[in-house]
Amino acid sequence: MKLADARAIGEQLIEELSWGCERIEIAGSVRREKPEVKDLELVVLPGMGQRPVGFWESEEYSMFEMAMDEALTRGVLEKDERLVRWGSKYKRARFRNGGQDLVVELFVAQRHTWGYVLALRTGPADFNKIWASHEYHGGCLPLGYRLRDGELWHHGEVVPVEEEEAFFEAIGLPWWPPAERTAERLTAWLKERR
């Protein structure tokens, strides 16, 4: 699909789902401004609400899950029956409208992981592979750091990275605009540093 069409779908979905999200942003090849895209990736920070469960008690619930249920009910999105993935951290859906058919992947972040999840889901994969590999493997990840369970860890402690810039800063990388992120650029930058 052409970039402009995919971006328009992404903006429509953001408008549809934003009431259930604290944050929602387009990632992937659309964010990197590729002329042709095969899917649409959205990173979501769910909005949370409270509802009563008894006279004195309440429970927290995900407003994002409610927004997704509404989008399914209204036919804005449908579950991808070819590859069923509908968990709490990842949902794979399809947008079908007026002859358009686009896979939509939704990745759920937490406030302290937003920067990491957005960077990871923006890609591209070969760029990510370099920054996610330790220095002794030719990558960028400094010693003492680990990426585990969707979080950045340093010497056994979770490093909060609420913004993408904070994530890159934490692992010692400059922040480049998504369209400029390539494995070649990152490799050249590493050679200059070493």
Rosetta constraint file for C-alpha pairs under 8 A:
AtomPair CA 1 CA 5 HARMONIC 6.75 0.50
AtomPair CA 1 CA 6 HARMONIC 6.50 0.50
AtomPair CA 1 CA 36 HARMONIC 5.52 0.50
AtomPair CA 1 CA 37 HARMONIC 5.36 0.50
AtomPair CA 1 CA 38 HARMONIC 6.24 0.50
AtomPair CA 1 CA 102 HARMONIC 7.95 0.50
AtomPair CA 2 CA 6 HARMONIC 6.36 0.50
AtomPair CA 2 CA 35 HARMONIC 6.01 0.50
AtomPair CA 2 CA 36 HARMONIC 4.77 0.50
AtomPair CA 2 CA 37 HARMONIC 6.35 0.50
AtomPair CA 3 CA 7 HARMONIC 5.98 0.50
AtomPair CA 3 CA 30 HARMONIC 6.28 0.50
AtomPair CA 3 CA 33 HARMONIC 6.82 0.50
AtomPair CA 3 CA 34 HARMONIC 6.44 0.50
AtomPair CA 3 CA 35 HARMONIC 5.10 0.50
AtomPair CA 3 CA 36 HARMONIC 5.45 0.50
AtomPair CA 3 CA 37 HARMONIC 6.18 0.50
AtomPair CA 4 CA 8 HARMONIC 6.13 0.50
AtomPair CA 5 CA 9 HARMONIC 6.35 0.50
AtomPair CA 6 CA 10 HARMONIC 6.16 0.50
AtomPair CA 6 CA 30 HARMONIC 7.02 0.50
AtomPair CA 6 CA 37 HARMONIC 7.26 0.50
AtomPair CA 6 CA 39 HARMONIC 7.87 0.50
AtomPair CA 6 CA 40 HARMONIC 6.78 0.50
AtomPair CA 6 CA 102 HARMONIC 7.94 0.50
AtomPair CA 7 CA 11 HARMONIC 6.14 0.50
AtomPair CA 7 CA 30 HARMONIC 6.36 0.50
AtomPair CA 8 CA 12 HARMONIC 6.17 0.50
AtomPair CA 9 CA 13 HARMONIC 6.17 0.50
AtomPair CA 10 CA 14 HARMONIC 6.13 0.50
AtomPair CA 10 CA 26 HARMONIC 6.53 0.50
AtomPair CA 10 CA 40 HARMONIC 6.97 0.50
AtomPair CA 10 CA 42 HARMONIC 7.75 0.50
AtomPair CA 11 CA 15 HARMONIC 6.25 0.50
AtomPair CA 12 CA 16 HARMONIC 6.24 0.50
AtomPair CA 13 CA 17 HARMONIC 5.96 0.50
AtomPair CA 14 CA 18 HARMONIC 5.43 0.50
AtomPair CA 14 CA 24 HARMONIC 6.58 0.50
AtomPair CA 14 CA 25 HARMONIC 7.40 0.50
AtomPair CA 15 CA 19 HARMONIC 7.96 0.50
AtomPair CA 16 CA 67 HARMONIC 7.82 0.50
AtomPair CA 16 CA 71 HARMONIC 7.34 0.50
AtomPair CA 17 CA 21 HARMONIC 6.79 0.50
AtomPair CA 17 CA 64 HARMONIC 7.21 0.50
AtomPair CA 17 CA 67 HARMONIC 5.56 0.50
AtomPair CA 17 CA 68 HARMONIC 7.01 0.50
AtomPair CA 17 CA 71 HARMONIC 7.63 0.50
AtomPair CA 18 CA 22 HARMONIC 7.42 0.50
AtomPair CA 18 CA 23 HARMONIC 7.28 0.50
AtomPair CA 18 CA 24 HARMONIC 6.69 0.50
AtomPair CA 19 CA 47 HARMONIC 7.90 0.50
AtomPair CA 19 CA 63 HARMONIC 7.76 0.50
AtomPair CA 19 CA 64 HARMONIC 7.84 0.50
AtomPair CA 19 CA 67 HARMONIC 7.16 0.50
AtomPair CA 20 CA 46 HARMONIC 6.31 0.50
AtomPair CA 20 CA 47 HARMONIC 5.28 0.50
AtomPair CA 20 CA 48 HARMONIC 7.89 0.50
AtomPair CA 20 CA 62 HARMONIC 7.63 0.50
AtomPair CA 20 CA 63 HARMONIC 4.44 0.50
AtomPair CA 20 CA 64 HARMONIC 4.18 0.50
AtomPair CA 20 CA 65 HARMONIC 7.50 0.50
AtomPair CA 20 CA 66 HARMONIC 6.96 0.50
AtomPair CA 20 CA 67 HARMONIC 5.32 0.50
AtomPair CA 21 CA 44 HARMONIC 6.63 0.50
AtomPair CA 21 CA 45 HARMONIC 5.73 0.50
AtomPair CA 21 CA 46 HARMONIC 4.34 0.50
AtomPair CA 21 CA 47 HARMONIC 4.31 0.50
AtomPair CA 21 CA 63 HARMONIC 6.85 0.50
AtomPair CA 21 CA 64 HARMONIC 5.56 0.50
AtomPair CA 22 CA 44 HARMONIC 7.79 0.50
AtomPair CA 22 CA 45 HARMONIC 5.44 0.50
AtomPair CA 22 CA 46 HARMONIC 5.50 0.50
AtomPair CA 22 CA 47 HARMONIC 4.61 0.50
AtomPair CA 23 CA 44 HARMONIC 5.82 0.50
AtomPair CA 23 CA 45 HARMONIC 4.94 0.50
AtomPair CA 23 CA 46 HARMONIC 7.00 0.50
AtomPair CA 23 CA 47 HARMONIC 7.85 0.50
AtomPair CA 24 CA 42 HARMONIC 6.76 0.50
AtomPair CA 24 CA 43 HARMONIC 5.65 0.50
AtomPair CA 24 CA 44 HARMONIC 4.47 0.50
AtomPair CA 24 CA 45 HARMONIC 6.23 0.50
AtomPair CA 25 CA 42 HARMONIC 5.60 0.50
AtomPair CA 25 CA 43 HARMONIC 5.39 0.50
AtomPair CA 25 CA 44 HARMONIC 6.70 0.50
AtomPair CA 26 CA 30 HARMONIC 6.99 0.50
AtomPair CA 26 CA 31 HARMONIC 6.06 0.50
AtomPair CA 26 CA 40 HARMONIC 7.54 0.50
AtomPair CA 26 CA 41 HARMONIC 6.00 0.50
AtomPair CA 26 CA 42 HARMONIC 4.63 0.50
AtomPair CA 26 CA 43 HARMONIC 6.44 0.50
AtomPair CA 27 CA 31 HARMONIC 4.88 0.50
AtomPair CA 27 CA 32 HARMONIC 7.63 0.50
AtomPair CA 27 CA 40 HARMONIC 7.52 0.50
AtomPair CA 27 CA 41 HARMONIC 5.20 0.50
AtomPair CA 27 CA 42 HARMONIC 5.54 0.50
AtomPair CA 27 CA 43 HARMONIC 6.58 0.50
AtomPair CA 27 CA 118 HARMONIC 6.64 0.50
AtomPair CA 27 CA 121 HARMONIC 5.86 0.50
AtomPair CA 27 CA 122 HARMONIC 4.61 0.50
AtomPair CA 28 CA 32 HARMONIC 6.43 0.50
AtomPair CA 28 CA 40 HARMONIC 6.83 0.50
AtomPair CA 28 CA 41 HARMONIC 5.46 0.50
AtomPair CA 28 CA 42 HARMONIC 7.87 0.50
AtomPair CA 28 CA 121 HARMONIC 5.59 0.50
AtomPair CA 28 CA 122 HARMONIC 4.03 0.50
AtomPair CA 28 CA 123 HARMONIC 6.05 0.50
AtomPair CA 28 CA 124 HARMONIC 7.32 0.50
AtomPair CA 29 CA 33 HARMONIC 6.06 0.50
AtomPair CA 29 CA 34 HARMONIC 5.49 0.50
AtomPair CA 29 CA 37 HARMONIC 6.11 0.50
AtomPair CA 29 CA 39 HARMONIC 7.95 0.50
AtomPair CA 29 CA 40 HARMONIC 7.60 0.50
AtomPair CA 29 CA 122 HARMONIC 6.82 0.50
AtomPair CA 29 CA 123 HARMONIC 7.61 0.50
AtomPair CA 29 CA 124 HARMONIC 7.52 0.50
AtomPair CA 30 CA 34 HARMONIC 6.08 0.50
AtomPair CA 30 CA 37 HARMONIC 6.74 0.50
AtomPair CA 30 CA 40 HARMONIC 6.87 0.50
AtomPair CA 30 CA 41 HARMONIC 7.90 0.50
AtomPair CA 31 CA 122 HARMONIC 6.58 0.50
AtomPair CA 31 CA 178 HARMONIC 6.36 0.50
AtomPair CA 31 CA 179 HARMONIC 7.28 0.50
AtomPair CA 32 CA 122 HARMONIC 7.02 0.50
AtomPair CA 32 CA 178 HARMONIC 4.71 0.50
AtomPair CA 32 CA 179 HARMONIC 4.14 0.50
AtomPair CA 32 CA 180 HARMONIC 7.61 0.50
AtomPair CA 32 CA 181 HARMONIC 7.81 0.50
AtomPair CA 33 CA 178 HARMONIC 7.87 0.50
AtomPair CA 33 CA 179 HARMONIC 5.87 0.50
AtomPair CA 34 CA 179 HARMONIC 7.72 0.50
AtomPair CA 38 CA 102 HARMONIC 7.35 0.50
AtomPair CA 38 CA 103 HARMONIC 7.54 0.50
AtomPair CA 39 CA 102 HARMONIC 5.85 0.50
AtomPair CA 39 CA 103 HARMONIC 4.93 0.50
AtomPair CA 39 CA 104 HARMONIC 5.98 0.50
AtomPair CA 39 CA 105 HARMONIC 7.52 0.50
AtomPair CA 40 CA 102 HARMONIC 7.13 0.50
AtomPair CA 40 CA 103 HARMONIC 6.24 0.50
AtomPair CA 40 CA 104 HARMONIC 4.78 0.50
AtomPair CA 40 CA 105 HARMONIC 6.17 0.50
AtomPair CA 41 CA 104 HARMONIC 5.87 0.50
AtomPair CA 41 CA 105 HARMONIC 4.77 0.50
AtomPair CA 41 CA 106 HARMONIC 5.93 0.50
AtomPair CA 41 CA 107 HARMONIC 7.53 0.50
AtomPair CA 41 CA 121 HARMONIC 7.23 0.50
AtomPair CA 42 CA 104 HARMONIC 7.51 0.50
AtomPair CA 42 CA 105 HARMONIC 6.22 0.50
AtomPair CA 42 CA 106 HARMONIC 4.84 0.50
AtomPair CA 42 CA 107 HARMONIC 6.22 0.50
AtomPair CA 43 CA 106 HARMONIC 5.88 0.50
AtomPair CA 43 CA 107 HARMONIC 4.84 0.50
AtomPair CA 43 CA 108 HARMONIC 5.98 0.50
AtomPair CA 43 CA 109 HARMONIC 6.82 0.50
AtomPair CA 43 CA 117 HARMONIC 7.30 0.50
AtomPair CA 43 CA 118 HARMONIC 6.29 0.50
AtomPair CA 43 CA 121 HARMONIC 7.53 0.50
AtomPair CA 44 CA 106 HARMONIC 6.84 0.50
AtomPair CA 44 CA 107 HARMONIC 6.01 0.50
AtomPair CA 44 CA 108 HARMONIC 4.84 0.50
AtomPair CA 44 CA 109 HARMONIC 5.89 0.50
AtomPair CA 45 CA 108 HARMONIC 5.92 0.50
AtomPair CA 45 CA 109 HARMONIC 5.21 0.50
AtomPair CA 45 CA 110 HARMONIC 5.86 0.50
AtomPair CA 45 CA 111 HARMONIC 6.75 0.50
AtomPair CA 45 CA 114 HARMONIC 7.40 0.50
AtomPair CA 46 CA 62 HARMONIC 6.23 0.50
AtomPair CA 46 CA 63 HARMONIC 6.48 0.50
AtomPair CA 46 CA 64 HARMONIC 5.02 0.50
AtomPair CA 46 CA 108 HARMONIC 7.19 0.50
AtomPair CA 46 CA 109 HARMONIC 7.77 0.50
AtomPair CA 46 CA 110 HARMONIC 7.83 0.50
AtomPair CA 47 CA 62 HARMONIC 6.12 0.50
AtomPair CA 47 CA 63 HARMONIC 5.26 0.50
AtomPair CA 47 CA 64 HARMONIC 6.06 0.50
AtomPair CA 48 CA 60 HARMONIC 6.49 0.50
AtomPair CA 48 CA 61 HARMONIC 5.64 0.50
AtomPair CA 48 CA 62 HARMONIC 4.81 0.50
AtomPair CA 48 CA 63 HARMONIC 5.50 0.50
AtomPair CA 48 CA 64 HARMONIC 7.77 0.50
AtomPair CA 49 CA 60 HARMONIC 5.57 0.50
AtomPair CA 49 CA 61 HARMONIC 5.36 0.50
AtomPair CA 49 CA 62 HARMONIC 6.43 0.50
AtomPair CA 49 CA 63 HARMONIC 6.35 0.50
AtomPair CA 50 CA 58 HARMONIC 6.20 0.50
AtomPair CA 50 CA 59 HARMONIC 5.48 0.50
AtomPair CA 50 CA 60 HARMONIC 4.56 0.50
AtomPair CA 50 CA 61 HARMONIC 6.16 0.50
AtomPair CA 51 CA 58 HARMONIC 5.24 0.50
AtomPair CA 51 CA 59 HARMONIC 5.52 0.50
AtomPair CA 51 CA 60 HARMONIC 6.55 0.50
AtomPair CA 51 CA 61 HARMONIC 7.35 0.50
AtomPair CA 52 CA 56 HARMONIC 7.77 0.50
AtomPair CA 52 CA 57 HARMONIC 5.91 0.50
AtomPair CA 52 CA 58 HARMONIC 4.04 0.50
AtomPair CA 52 CA 59 HARMONIC 6.37 0.50
AtomPair CA 53 CA 57 HARMONIC 5.65 0.50
AtomPair CA 53 CA 58 HARMONIC 5.02 0.50
AtomPair CA 53 CA 59 HARMONIC 6.52 0.50
AtomPair CA 54 CA 58 HARMONIC 6.77 0.50
AtomPair CA 62 CA 66 HARMONIC 6.86 0.50
AtomPair CA 63 CA 67 HARMONIC 6.19 0.50
AtomPair CA 64 CA 68 HARMONIC 6.13 0.50
AtomPair CA 65 CA 69 HARMONIC 6.16 0.50
AtomPair CA 66 CA 70 HARMONIC 6.20 0.50
AtomPair CA 67 CA 71 HARMONIC 6.17 0.50
AtomPair CA 68 CA 72 HARMONIC 6.21 0.50
AtomPair CA 69 CA 73 HARMONIC 6.15 0.50
AtomPair CA 70 CA 74 HARMONIC 6.04 0.50
AtomPair CA 71 CA 75 HARMONIC 6.07 0.50
AtomPair CA 71 CA 76 HARMONIC 5.02 0.50
AtomPair CA 71 CA 77 HARMONIC 5.63 0.50
AtomPair CA 71 CA 78 HARMONIC 7.94 0.50
AtomPair CA 72 CA 76 HARMONIC 6.08 0.50
AtomPair CA 72 CA 77 HARMONIC 5.13 0.50
AtomPair CA 72 CA 78 HARMONIC 5.41 0.50
AtomPair CA 72 CA 79 HARMONIC 7.64 0.50
AtomPair CA 76 CA 95 HARMONIC 6.66 0.50
AtomPair CA 76 CA 96 HARMONIC 7.71 0.50
AtomPair CA 77 CA 93 HARMONIC 6.28 0.50
AtomPair CA 77 CA 94 HARMONIC 5.67 0.50
AtomPair CA 77 CA 95 HARMONIC 5.04 0.50
AtomPair CA 77 CA 96 HARMONIC 7.17 0.50
AtomPair CA 78 CA 93 HARMONIC 5.48 0.50
AtomPair CA 78 CA 94 HARMONIC 5.33 0.50
AtomPair CA 78 CA 95 HARMONIC 6.72 0.50
AtomPair CA 79 CA 84 HARMONIC 7.05 0.50
AtomPair CA 79 CA 86 HARMONIC 7.75 0.50
AtomPair CA 79 CA 92 HARMONIC 6.51 0.50
AtomPair CA 79 CA 93 HARMONIC 4.42 0.50
AtomPair CA 79 CA 94 HARMONIC 6.17 0.50
AtomPair CA 80 CA 84 HARMONIC 5.71 0.50
AtomPair CA 80 CA 85 HARMONIC 7.63 0.50
AtomPair CA 80 CA 92 HARMONIC 5.97 0.50
AtomPair CA 80 CA 93 HARMONIC 4.70 0.50
AtomPair CA 80 CA 94 HARMONIC 5.53 0.50
AtomPair CA 80 CA 103 HARMONIC 7.61 0.50
AtomPair CA 83 CA 92 HARMONIC 7.67 0.50
AtomPair CA 84 CA 92 HARMONIC 6.93 0.50
AtomPair CA 85 CA 90 HARMONIC 6.90 0.50
AtomPair CA 85 CA 91 HARMONIC 5.46 0.50
AtomPair CA 85 CA 92 HARMONIC 5.37 0.50
AtomPair CA 86 CA 90 HARMONIC 6.25 0.50
AtomPair CA 86 CA 91 HARMONIC 4.41 0.50
AtomPair CA 86 CA 92 HARMONIC 6.32 0.50
AtomPair CA 87 CA 91 HARMONIC 5.92 0.50
AtomPair CA 88 CA 108 HARMONIC 7.32 0.50
AtomPair CA 89 CA 107 HARMONIC 5.86 0.50
AtomPair CA 89 CA 108 HARMONIC 4.76 0.50
AtomPair CA 89 CA 109 HARMONIC 7.35 0.50
AtomPair CA 90 CA 105 HARMONIC 7.20 0.50
AtomPair CA 90 CA 106 HARMONIC 5.66 0.50
AtomPair CA 90 CA 107 HARMONIC 4.83 0.50
AtomPair CA 90 CA 108 HARMONIC 6.19 0.50
AtomPair CA 91 CA 105 HARMONIC 5.86 0.50
AtomPair CA 91 CA 106 HARMONIC 5.14 0.50
AtomPair CA 91 CA 107 HARMONIC 6.80 0.50
AtomPair CA 92 CA 103 HARMONIC 7.12 0.50
AtomPair CA 92 CA 104 HARMONIC 5.89 0.50
AtomPair CA 92 CA 105 HARMONIC 4.66 0.50
AtomPair CA 92 CA 106 HARMONIC 6.43 0.50
AtomPair CA 93 CA 103 HARMONIC 5.93 0.50
AtomPair CA 93 CA 104 HARMONIC 5.03 0.50
AtomPair CA 93 CA 105 HARMONIC 6.29 0.50
AtomPair CA 94 CA 101 HARMONIC 6.74 0.50
AtomPair CA 94 CA 102 HARMONIC 5.58 0.50
AtomPair CA 94 CA 103 HARMONIC 4.56 0.50
AtomPair CA 94 CA 104 HARMONIC 5.44 0.50
AtomPair CA 95 CA 100 HARMONIC 7.33 0.50
AtomPair CA 95 CA 101 HARMONIC 5.64 0.50
AtomPair CA 95 CA 102 HARMONIC 5.19 0.50
AtomPair CA 95 CA 103 HARMONIC 6.43 0.50
AtomPair CA 95 CA 104 HARMONIC 6.70 0.50
AtomPair CA 96 CA 100 HARMONIC 5.27 0.50
AtomPair CA 96 CA 101 HARMONIC 4.53 0.50
AtomPair CA 96 CA 102 HARMONIC 6.62 0.50
AtomPair CA 97 CA 101 HARMONIC 6.87 0.50
AtomPair CA 107 CA 117 HARMONIC 7.80 0.50
AtomPair CA 107 CA 121 HARMONIC 7.99 0.50
AtomPair CA 109 CA 113 HARMONIC 5.87 0.50
AtomPair CA 109 CA 114 HARMONIC 5.38 0.50
AtomPair CA 109 CA 117 HARMONIC 6.27 0.50
AtomPair CA 110 CA 114 HARMONIC 5.87 0.50
AtomPair CA 111 CA 162 HARMONIC 5.75 0.50
AtomPair CA 112 CA 159 HARMONIC 7.85 0.50
AtomPair CA 112 CA 160 HARMONIC 4.52 0.50
AtomPair CA 112 CA 161 HARMONIC 5.27 0.50
AtomPair CA 112 CA 162 HARMONIC 4.87 0.50
AtomPair CA 113 CA 117 HARMONIC 6.11 0.50
AtomPair CA 113 CA 150 HARMONIC 7.01 0.50
AtomPair CA 113 CA 151 HARMONIC 5.92 0.50
AtomPair CA 113 CA 152 HARMONIC 7.70 0.50
AtomPair CA 113 CA 160 HARMONIC 6.32 0.50
AtomPair CA 113 CA 161 HARMONIC 5.55 0.50
AtomPair CA 113 CA 162 HARMONIC 5.96 0.50
AtomPair CA 114 CA 118 HARMONIC 5.97 0.50
AtomPair CA 114 CA 161 HARMONIC 6.52 0.50
AtomPair CA 114 CA 162 HARMONIC 5.12 0.50
AtomPair CA 114 CA 163 HARMONIC 6.06 0.50
AtomPair CA 114 CA 164 HARMONIC 7.08 0.50
AtomPair CA 115 CA 119 HARMONIC 6.14 0.50
AtomPair CA 115 CA 161 HARMONIC 5.22 0.50
AtomPair CA 115 CA 162 HARMONIC 5.15 0.50
AtomPair CA 115 CA 163 HARMONIC 4.07 0.50
AtomPair CA 115 CA 164 HARMONIC 3.57 0.50
AtomPair CA 115 CA 165 HARMONIC 6.95 0.50
AtomPair CA 115 CA 166 HARMONIC 6.71 0.50
AtomPair CA 115 CA 167 HARMONIC 5.45 0.50
AtomPair CA 116 CA 120 HARMONIC 6.07 0.50
AtomPair CA 116 CA 150 HARMONIC 7.61 0.50
AtomPair CA 116 CA 151 HARMONIC 7.16 0.50
AtomPair CA 116 CA 152 HARMONIC 7.34 0.50
AtomPair CA 116 CA 161 HARMONIC 6.55 0.50
AtomPair CA 116 CA 163 HARMONIC 7.73 0.50
AtomPair CA 116 CA 164 HARMONIC 6.21 0.50
AtomPair CA 116 CA 167 HARMONIC 5.70 0.50
AtomPair CA 117 CA 121 HARMONIC 5.97 0.50
AtomPair CA 117 CA 150 HARMONIC 7.05 0.50
AtomPair CA 118 CA 122 HARMONIC 5.93 0.50
AtomPair CA 118 CA 164 HARMONIC 6.44 0.50
AtomPair CA 119 CA 123 HARMONIC 6.49 0.50
AtomPair CA 119 CA 164 HARMONIC 6.02 0.50
AtomPair CA 119 CA 167 HARMONIC 7.92 0.50
AtomPair CA 120 CA 128 HARMONIC 6.49 0.50
AtomPair CA 122 CA 178 HARMONIC 7.07 0.50
AtomPair CA 123 CA 127 HARMONIC 6.36 0.50
AtomPair CA 123 CA 128 HARMONIC 5.81 0.50
AtomPair CA 123 CA 178 HARMONIC 7.97 0.50
AtomPair CA 123 CA 181 HARMONIC 7.62 0.50
AtomPair CA 124 CA 128 HARMONIC 6.22 0.50
AtomPair CA 124 CA 181 HARMONIC 7.22 0.50
AtomPair CA 124 CA 182 HARMONIC 6.96 0.50
AtomPair CA 125 CA 129 HARMONIC 6.08 0.50
AtomPair CA 126 CA 130 HARMONIC 6.67 0.50
AtomPair CA 126 CA 182 HARMONIC 7.44 0.50
AtomPair CA 126 CA 183 HARMONIC 5.61 0.50
AtomPair CA 127 CA 131 HARMONIC 6.72 0.50
AtomPair CA 127 CA 181 HARMONIC 6.77 0.50
AtomPair CA 127 CA 182 HARMONIC 5.47 0.50
AtomPair CA 127 CA 183 HARMONIC 4.34 0.50
AtomPair CA 127 CA 186 HARMONIC 6.98 0.50
AtomPair CA 128 CA 132 HARMONIC 5.86 0.50
AtomPair CA 129 CA 133 HARMONIC 6.20 0.50
AtomPair CA 129 CA 139 HARMONIC 7.73 0.50
AtomPair CA 130 CA 138 HARMONIC 7.36 0.50
AtomPair CA 130 CA 139 HARMONIC 4.59 0.50
AtomPair CA 130 CA 140 HARMONIC 6.22 0.50
AtomPair CA 130 CA 183 HARMONIC 7.25 0.50
AtomPair CA 130 CA 186 HARMONIC 7.72 0.50
AtomPair CA 130 CA 187 HARMONIC 7.95 0.50
AtomPair CA 131 CA 139 HARMONIC 5.53 0.50
AtomPair CA 131 CA 140 HARMONIC 4.60 0.50
AtomPair CA 131 CA 141 HARMONIC 5.72 0.50
AtomPair CA 132 CA 139 HARMONIC 6.80 0.50
AtomPair CA 132 CA 140 HARMONIC 6.79 0.50
AtomPair CA 132 CA 141 HARMONIC 5.83 0.50
AtomPair CA 132 CA 147 HARMONIC 7.39 0.50
AtomPair CA 133 CA 137 HARMONIC 6.19 0.50
AtomPair CA 133 CA 138 HARMONIC 7.02 0.50
AtomPair CA 133 CA 139 HARMONIC 4.47 0.50
AtomPair CA 133 CA 140 HARMONIC 6.12 0.50
AtomPair CA 133 CA 141 HARMONIC 5.59 0.50
AtomPair CA 134 CA 138 HARMONIC 6.68 0.50
AtomPair CA 134 CA 139 HARMONIC 4.97 0.50
AtomPair CA 134 CA 140 HARMONIC 5.71 0.50
AtomPair CA 134 CA 141 HARMONIC 4.35 0.50
AtomPair CA 134 CA 142 HARMONIC 6.01 0.50
AtomPair CA 134 CA 143 HARMONIC 6.71 0.50
AtomPair CA 135 CA 139 HARMONIC 4.58 0.50
AtomPair CA 135 CA 140 HARMONIC 5.10 0.50
AtomPair CA 135 CA 141 HARMONIC 5.67 0.50
AtomPair CA 135 CA 142 HARMONIC 5.92 0.50
AtomPair CA 135 CA 143 HARMONIC 7.07 0.50
AtomPair CA 140 CA 171 HARMONIC 7.33 0.50
AtomPair CA 140 CA 172 HARMONIC 7.74 0.50
AtomPair CA 140 CA 173 HARMONIC 7.71 0.50
AtomPair CA 140 CA 190 HARMONIC 7.62 0.50
AtomPair CA 141 CA 145 HARMONIC 6.55 0.50
AtomPair CA 141 CA 146 HARMONIC 7.76 0.50
AtomPair CA 141 CA 171 HARMONIC 5.91 0.50
AtomPair CA 141 CA 172 HARMONIC 7.94 0.50
AtomPair CA 142 CA 171 HARMONIC 6.38 0.50
AtomPair CA 142 CA 172 HARMONIC 7.69 0.50
AtomPair CA 144 CA 154 HARMONIC 5.50 0.50
AtomPair CA 144 CA 155 HARMONIC 5.30 0.50
AtomPair CA 145 CA 152 HARMONIC 7.10 0.50
AtomPair CA 145 CA 153 HARMONIC 5.47 0.50
AtomPair CA 145 CA 154 HARMONIC 4.44 0.50
AtomPair CA 145 CA 155 HARMONIC 6.51 0.50
AtomPair CA 145 CA 171 HARMONIC 7.88 0.50
AtomPair CA 146 CA 152 HARMONIC 5.94 0.50
AtomPair CA 146 CA 153 HARMONIC 5.01 0.50
AtomPair CA 146 CA 154 HARMONIC 6.44 0.50
AtomPair CA 147 CA 151 HARMONIC 5.72 0.50
AtomPair CA 147 CA 152 HARMONIC 4.79 0.50
AtomPair CA 147 CA 153 HARMONIC 6.13 0.50
AtomPair CA 148 CA 152 HARMONIC 6.53 0.50
AtomPair CA 148 CA 153 HARMONIC 7.16 0.50
AtomPair CA 151 CA 158 HARMONIC 6.71 0.50
AtomPair CA 151 CA 159 HARMONIC 7.51 0.50
AtomPair CA 152 CA 158 HARMONIC 5.84 0.50
AtomPair CA 152 CA 159 HARMONIC 5.46 0.50
AtomPair CA 152 CA 160 HARMONIC 7.37 0.50
AtomPair CA 152 CA 161 HARMONIC 7.88 0.50
AtomPair CA 153 CA 157 HARMONIC 5.33 0.50
AtomPair CA 153 CA 158 HARMONIC 4.40 0.50
AtomPair CA 153 CA 159 HARMONIC 5.47 0.50
AtomPair CA 154 CA 158 HARMONIC 6.39 0.50
AtomPair CA 154 CA 159 HARMONIC 6.47 0.50
AtomPair CA 161 CA 166 HARMONIC 5.40 0.50
AtomPair CA 161 CA 167 HARMONIC 5.17 0.50
AtomPair CA 161 CA 170 HARMONIC 7.97 0.50
AtomPair CA 162 CA 166 HARMONIC 6.86 0.50
AtomPair CA 162 CA 167 HARMONIC 7.74 0.50
AtomPair CA 163 CA 167 HARMONIC 6.55 0.50
AtomPair CA 164 CA 168 HARMONIC 6.46 0.50
AtomPair CA 165 CA 169 HARMONIC 6.10 0.50
AtomPair CA 165 CA 175 HARMONIC 5.81 0.50
AtomPair CA 166 CA 170 HARMONIC 6.00 0.50
AtomPair CA 167 CA 171 HARMONIC 6.58 0.50
AtomPair CA 168 CA 172 HARMONIC 6.10 0.50
AtomPair CA 168 CA 173 HARMONIC 4.93 0.50
AtomPair CA 168 CA 174 HARMONIC 6.25 0.50
AtomPair CA 168 CA 175 HARMONIC 6.06 0.50
AtomPair CA 169 CA 173 HARMONIC 5.59 0.50
AtomPair CA 169 CA 174 HARMONIC 6.59 0.50
AtomPair CA 169 CA 175 HARMONIC 7.53 0.50
AtomPair CA 176 CA 180 HARMONIC 6.17 0.50
AtomPair CA 176 CA 181 HARMONIC 6.38 0.50
AtomPair CA 177 CA 181 HARMONIC 6.81 0.50
AtomPair CA 180 CA 185 HARMONIC 7.93 0.50
AtomPair CA 181 CA 185 HARMONIC 6.92 0.50
AtomPair CA 181 CA 186 HARMONIC 7.46 0.50
AtomPair CA 182 CA 186 HARMONIC 6.35 0.50
AtomPair CA 183 CA 187 HARMONIC 5.94 0.50
AtomPair CA 184 CA 188 HARMONIC 6.14 0.50
AtomPair CA 185 CA 189 HARMONIC 6.16 0.50
AtomPair CA 186 CA 190 HARMONIC 6.18 0.50
AtomPair CA 187 CA 191 HARMONIC 6.31 0.50
AtomPair CA 188 CA 192 HARMONIC 6.38 0.50
AtomPair CA 189 CA 193 HARMONIC 6.45 0.50
AtomPair CA 190 CA 194 HARMONIC 6.31 0.50
